[in-house]
């Protein structure tokens, strides 16, 4: 899909991003599991369940000479607009192998995912994640654009959206996640972590 060069150990290493193939699934599961630490097994299960239930609209991997080093997935969900339900995409997860982090792999995967979402005709891509990271890579606070989070357990700064050309003014309302996110309890945060983050946000205001 694209072939940027990345510096590794003082050498330029070619990297490319391409659609995920069935042969990649085991390696993707490994990357997701290690990248998400304690939550890795749960997030890996989410990736599998989204695939099995047909909610994946696009999945991309980054690879270099060592093999697959990163993965990103776009999943079908809906916007509950006043006029009708609108299919949108939720970006989850974005994973980079620990040995390949801090080389721009995640940034390139995000750019490729947004380009693919636009090609698919999606009006918007939503994400739950660190506002300092995604906010510098094409996303902004969704609540400021007229969207409502699917759960009040998602801190407002973490509920983010990238607006695409297919978006029309009437397409506002609540984001509705597809079933696997709820079945595996992968929506927002829960206490005590949620309370800790909310306290940090309150202190910074």
Phi, psi and omega in degrees: 000313171205158187225074174285161175260142179232139179281131177215114180062032178084359182245151176275123183244121179291140177227143176227156178243133184213166176297145177292140177245158179308326180293345180274346192301319182294317179293321177299315179301321179295315181296314180299315182299316181284325184291330184261009174059232182299330180273359185305311180299322179293315181294323176297321176296323178297316179302314181296317183292321177298320179294314184293330182267004174077021182266356180279122176267331177199144174219133183234150173235152171254138179221149173234201184293345180270348183120202183288129183236356180198162185207144173218148185223139177246124188240143181291129169216191186222154172252124183273073180282161181298324184285317181186169172291139179239126177287128176232180181240144174246124179274112180189127354264173166245122186223137175230135178304138181308324181288347182248006181286160181064029175239008180085008182296314180298319179299316179293322178295319178299314180299318179294321180295318179293323177296321179292320178299318177296319178299324180284352179085015179290141178279338183198153174237125180256154177209146167256121181180182182296120184293332178292330181274301185290330180296342178263004188227041172099359181250156176217169183298121187291326182297332180284349179254011177091014181256148179247134181293152179288349179208144176281004174271007175259112178305136187308316180297336182276346179271103190234159183216146169249121182273136183243164186302335182284352181292134176248155186305328184281351183278076174229168179134200185271137172284135179241111179289151174286165192305319184301327179298320180283320182299327181257009179055051180250031178250122176065202181237164175232160178295148010274348184298318180302314180297322180295317180292319178298321178296321178295318179295317179298320182291334182274350182272000000 
